[in-house]
Amino acid sequence: MHRLGQKIFRTFLETIPASWALRIIFYRAHATWPDLQHPKTFNEKVQWRKLHQHDDRFPMLADKAAVKQYVVDRLGEDWVIPTIWSAPKLPPRHERTWPIPYALKATHGSSTNLFVRSIEEQNWDTIEAKTNEWLAETYGQWAREWLYTEITPAIVVEPFIGQGHDLPVDYKFFVFDGAVRYIQVDTAREHHHRRALYTPDWKKLSVRFGVDREPADIPRPVFLDRMLRAAATLGTDFDFVRVDFYEVAGRPWFGEMTFYPDSGLGTFTPKSFDVELGQCWHLR
């Protein structure tokens, strides 16, 4: 019943004007109405971007396959996780000879990942059902995340980048006009997802964002300075973009670029940090 109710609600959102859809989902997340005319908080500015910033570059940079060439051109090939295979649908089963471990991702969505780390996880019935579900979805339409509707749905297969069987720590750099102001660090994303916010000089903030705050101090990444420079390079042409990296096997890897973090629905505690982060973002 919950999934049916969610589907009906999202279908309803797709039928009403975008400004009203954004007001409704914002109120459900934050228990307050957004100011879409003069946005001040970070989350309000994400909604403003959905309505007004339809930059032709956004879809390509959010496409998990297409963005790789952009990164290669600016940072070099050694930053990019190789693509084993990519196409609008899976090939016949006898052609799926990808070396284990590997990851399957939808190029046009968020949190659309499957990880095959063993023969036991390579269940083709499950994989086909999930990837077909991804490919059939116009991701982000109900939340008015315009750029995802402009990406041609496809599947990309990459080597699994992790530490043993665990997903790597995810370092997400908030870049404003080419300057990194904050770093979001996500840990244990599969089982006990936690998150912390750090300054560029690796001072931990007393801020909770979206999920439970990571209580432990996260070690400073060995390649933090390189990732800071890389994030600034990739984000220099935009008033705001979040650039994600991993640090695995003694080197940094590019993850993705995101223009609507948490769709502007993630809550900050204290709420004042939403305003503080919003002050970094000078809308163009």
C-alpha positions as CSV (number, residue, x, y, z in Angstrom):
1,M,0.0,0.0,0.0
2,H,2.8,2.4,0.8
3,R,4.4,1.9,-2.7
4,L,1.0,2.4,-4.3
5,G,0.3,5.5,-2.3
6,Q,3.7,6.9,-3.2
7,K,3.1,6.2,-6.9
8,I,-0.2,8.0,-6.8
9,F,1.3,11.0,-5.0
10,R,4.2,11.3,-7.4
11,T,1.8,11.0,-10.4
12,F,-0.2,13.8,-8.9
13,L,2.9,15.9,-8.6
14,E,3.7,15.4,-12.2
15,T,0.3,16.8,-13.3
16,I,0.5,20.1,-11.4
17,P,2.6,23.2,-12.1
18,A,6.2,22.7,-11.2
19,S,6.3,25.6,-8.7
20,W,3.4,24.0,-6.7
21,A,4.9,20.6,-6.9
22,L,8.2,21.9,-5.5
23,R,6.3,23.8,-2.7
24,I,4.5,20.6,-1.7
25,I,7.5,18.3,-1.5
26,F,9.5,21.0,0.2
27,Y,6.8,21.5,2.9
28,R,6.7,17.7,3.5
29,A,10.4,17.6,4.0
30,H,11.0,20.8,6.0
31,A,7.6,21.7,7.5
32,T,7.8,25.2,6.0
33,W,7.0,26.8,2.6
34,P,10.0,27.7,0.4
35,D,10.6,31.2,-0.8
36,L,11.0,30.5,-4.5
37,Q,11.2,34.2,-5.5
38,H,14.0,35.2,-3.1
39,P,15.6,31.9,-1.9
40,K,18.0,32.2,1.0
41,T,18.7,28.7,2.3
42,F,20.7,26.1,0.4
43,N,17.6,23.8,0.0
44,E,15.5,26.7,-1.3
45,K,18.2,27.4,-3.9
46,V,18.1,23.8,-5.1
47,Q,14.4,24.3,-5.8
48,W,15.1,27.6,-7.6
49,R,17.7,25.9,-9.7
50,K,15.1,23.2,-10.7
51,L,12.8,25.9,-11.9
52,H,15.2,28.4,-13.5
53,Q,18.7,27.0,-14.2
54,H,18.3,24.7,-17.2
55,D,21.9,24.7,-18.3
56,D,22.6,22.6,-21.4
57,R,25.7,21.2,-19.7
58,F,23.9,19.7,-16.7
59,P,22.5,16.5,-18.3
60,M,25.9,15.5,-19.8
61,L,27.7,16.1,-16.5
62,A,25.2,14.2,-14.5
63,D,25.2,11.3,-17.0
64,K,27.4,8.7,-15.2
65,A,28.9,7.5,-18.5
66,A,29.1,10.7,-20.5
67,V,30.8,12.8,-17.7
68,K,33.9,10.6,-17.8
69,Q,35.3,12.3,-20.9
70,Y,34.7,15.7,-19.3
71,V,36.8,14.5,-16.3
72,V,39.5,13.0,-18.5
73,D,39.8,16.2,-20.4
74,R,40.3,18.3,-17.2
75,L,42.0,15.9,-14.8
76,G,43.4,13.0,-16.8
77,E,42.4,9.5,-17.5
78,D,43.8,8.1,-14.2
79,W,41.0,9.8,-12.2
80,V,38.2,7.9,-14.0
81,I,36.8,4.4,-13.1
82,P,37.0,2.5,-16.4
83,T,33.8,1.5,-18.3
84,I,33.6,-2.2,-18.9
85,W,30.4,-2.0,-20.9
86,S,27.5,0.5,-21.5
87,A,24.3,0.4,-23.6
88,P,20.6,1.3,-23.3
89,K,19.8,-2.3,-22.3
90,L,21.6,-5.4,-21.0
91,P,23.2,-7.7,-23.6
92,P,22.2,-11.4,-23.9
93,R,23.2,-13.4,-20.9
94,H,25.9,-15.4,-22.7
95,E,27.7,-12.1,-23.5
96,R,27.8,-10.9,-19.9
97,T,31.3,-12.1,-19.2
98,W,32.2,-9.2,-17.0
99,P,35.0,-9.9,-14.4
100,I,33.7,-10.1,-10.9
101,P,33.6,-7.9,-8.8
102,Y,31.7,-5.2,-10.8
103,A,29.0,-2.6,-10.4
104,L,26.0,-1.9,-12.6
105,K,24.6,1.7,-12.6
106,A,21.9,3.6,-14.3
107,T,23.4,6.5,-16.2
108,H,20.3,8.7,-15.6
109,G,19.5,8.4,-11.9
110,S,20.6,8.6,-8.3
111,S,21.0,5.6,-6.0
112,T,20.5,3.3,-8.9
113,N,23.4,0.8,-8.3
114,L,23.8,-2.9,-8.0
115,F,27.0,-4.6,-6.8
116,V,28.2,-8.0,-7.9
117,R,31.0,-9.1,-5.6
118,S,30.6,-12.9,-5.9
119,I,28.9,-15.5,-8.1
120,E,26.1,-15.7,-5.5
121,E,25.3,-12.0,-6.1
122,Q,25.2,-12.5,-9.9
123,N,21.5,-13.4,-10.0
124,W,20.4,-12.5,-13.5
125,D,16.7,-12.6,-12.7
126,T,17.1,-10.0,-10.0
127,I,19.6,-7.9,-12.0
128,E,17.3,-7.9,-15.0
129,A,14.2,-6.9,-13.0
130,K,16.1,-4.1,-11.3
131,T,17.8,-2.7,-14.4
132,N,14.5,-2.9,-16.4
133,E,12.9,-0.9,-13.6
134,W,15.6,1.8,-13.8
135,L,15.3,2.0,-17.6
136,A,11.6,2.3,-17.5
137,E,11.7,5.3,-15.1
138,T,11.9,8.9,-16.1
139,Y,14.0,9.7,-13.1
140,G,13.4,12.9,-11.2
141,Q,10.2,13.9,-13.1
142,W,8.0,14.1,-10.0
143,A,10.6,16.2,-8.1
144,R,11.1,18.4,-11.2
145,E,14.8,17.5,-11.5
146,W,14.8,18.6,-15.1
147,L,18.3,17.5,-16.1
148,Y,17.6,13.8,-15.5
149,T,14.7,13.9,-17.9
150,E,17.2,15.0,-20.6
151,I,19.6,11.9,-20.1
152,T,19.0,8.9,-22.4
153,P,18.5,6.0,-20.0
154,A,21.3,3.4,-20.1
155,I,23.3,0.9,-18.0
156,V,27.0,1.2,-17.3
157,V,29.2,-1.6,-15.9
158,E,32.3,-0.7,-14.0
159,P,34.9,-2.6,-11.9
160,F,33.8,-2.6,-8.3
161,I,35.8,0.1,-6.4
162,G,35.8,-0.8,-2.8
163,Q,37.7,-2.0,0.2
164,G,37.1,-5.8,0.3
165,H,33.4,-6.3,0.0
166,D,32.6,-2.9,1.6
167,L,31.7,0.3,-0.4
168,P,34.3,2.9,-0.1
169,V,33.9,6.1,1.9
170,D,32.3,8.8,-0.3
171,Y,33.8,12.3,-0.2
172,K,31.4,14.9,-1.6
173,F,32.8,18.4,-2.2
174,F,30.4,21.4,-2.2
175,V,32.0,23.7,-4.8
176,F,30.7,27.3,-5.1
177,D,32.2,29.4,-8.0
178,G,35.2,27.1,-8.1
179,A,35.9,27.1,-4.3
180,V,35.3,24.1,-2.1
181,R,33.5,25.3,1.1
182,Y,32.4,22.0,2.7
183,I,32.9,18.3,2.4
184,Q,30.2,15.8,3.1
185,V,31.6,12.3,4.0
186,D,29.3,9.3,3.7
187,T,30.2,6.0,5.4
188,A,28.7,2.5,5.5
189,R,26.2,3.4,2.8
190,E,24.8,-0.2,2.4
191,H,24.1,-1.1,6.0
192,H,24.5,1.7,8.6
193,H,24.6,4.9,6.5
194,R,26.2,7.7,8.4
195,R,27.3,11.2,7.4
196,A,29.6,14.0,8.6
197,L,30.5,17.4,7.3
198,Y,34.0,18.8,7.3
199,T,35.7,22.0,6.3
200,P,38.4,21.9,3.6
201,D,41.1,21.9,6.3
202,W,39.4,18.8,7.8
203,K,37.6,20.2,10.8
204,K,34.5,18.3,11.7
205,L,31.3,20.3,12.0
206,S,28.6,19.7,14.6
207,V,25.9,19.4,11.9
208,R,23.6,16.6,11.0
209,F,22.5,16.4,7.4
210,G,19.7,14.0,6.2
211,V,20.9,10.8,7.9
212,D,22.5,10.0,11.3
213,R,25.7,11.9,12.0
214,E,28.9,9.8,11.9
215,P,30.0,9.8,15.6
216,A,33.6,8.8,14.9
217,D,36.3,11.1,13.6
218,I,37.0,10.2,10.0
219,P,40.7,10.2,9.1
220,R,41.8,12.9,6.8
221,P,42.1,11.4,3.3
222,V,45.7,11.0,2.1
223,F,44.9,12.7,-1.2
224,L,42.6,15.4,0.3
225,D,44.7,18.2,-1.3
226,R,44.5,16.6,-4.8
227,M,40.8,16.1,-4.4
228,L,40.3,19.7,-3.4
229,R,42.1,20.9,-6.5
230,A,40.3,18.5,-8.7
231,A,36.9,19.5,-7.3
232,A,37.7,23.1,-7.8
233,T,38.8,22.5,-11.4
234,L,35.6,20.6,-12.3
235,G,33.3,23.1,-10.6
236,T,35.0,26.3,-11.7
237,D,32.3,27.1,-14.3
238,F,29.3,26.8,-12.1
239,D,27.8,28.8,-9.2
240,F,27.4,25.5,-7.4
241,V,28.0,21.8,-8.0
242,R,28.8,18.9,-5.7
243,V,31.7,16.8,-7.0
244,D,32.2,13.3,-5.5
245,F,35.4,11.3,-5.1
246,Y,36.6,8.0,-3.5
247,E,40.0,7.2,-2.2
248,V,40.8,3.5,-2.8
249,A,43.9,1.5,-3.4
250,G,46.3,4.4,-2.8
251,R,44.7,6.8,-5.3
252,P,41.7,9.1,-5.7
253,W,38.9,8.3,-8.1
254,F,36.1,10.5,-9.5
255,G,32.6,9.5,-8.6
256,E,30.0,11.9,-10.0
257,M,28.8,15.5,-10.3
258,T,25.5,16.4,-8.7
259,F,23.4,19.6,-9.2
260,Y,20.5,18.8,-6.9
261,P,22.0,17.3,-3.7
262,D,19.3,15.3,-1.9
263,S,16.8,17.1,-4.2
264,G,17.0,20.0,-1.8
265,L,15.0,17.9,0.7
266,G,17.7,16.9,3.1
267,T,17.3,18.5,6.5
268,F,20.1,20.2,8.5
269,T,20.4,20.2,12.2
270,P,20.8,22.9,13.3
271,K,18.6,24.6,10.7
272,S,20.8,27.6,10.7
273,F,23.3,25.7,8.7
274,D,20.9,25.6,5.8
275,V,21.1,29.4,5.7
276,E,24.9,29.4,6.2
277,L,25.3,27.0,3.2
278,G,22.9,29.1,1.2
279,Q,25.0,32.2,1.7
280,C,27.8,30.5,-0.1
281,W,25.7,30.1,-3.2
282,H,25.4,33.2,-5.4
283,L,22.8,32.3,-8.0
284,R,23.6,33.3,-11.6
